[in-house]
Amino acid sequence: MSASDNRDRSSSSGLDSQLLKQGIKQLELEIQTLTGWLQALGPSEAEPRLAYEDMLRSRREMLSTLQKQAERMDSASEHSENPVTQPSNSH
């Protein structure tokens, strides 16, 4: 792999990491908003409650997926930044 390939992959991973972090923040905000809306609903508002609960469940699933992806990316970048060196067998 050439040095430019490493740079391209490194900058691409940085961009992906930033997008993941932004996505996670956005989903956390949406979850807070939906939770607030659910708390504000009255007992007679069953239809909106079901819709908000469905949206909340979906956002939580997406958040979990993004968090797992971010953990995998962090782990992969740690391994690529600290490569294990193999002893040379030169005699």
VENZIDA-V500518 format. One line per field, one symbol per residue. psi: psi as a letter, one per 20 degrees, with the letter a starting at -180 (. if undefined). burial: + if it has 16 or more other ideal C-beta (glycine too) atoms within 10 Angstrom, else -. Layout:
BEGIN
psi: ???
burial: ???
END
This chain:
BEGIN
psi: prhhgggghghghggggggggggggghgghggghgggghiqrhimhghggghhggggghhggggghggggggggghhghhhmqpppqqlp.
burial: -------------------+--++--+--++--+-----------------+--++--+--++--+---+---------------------
END
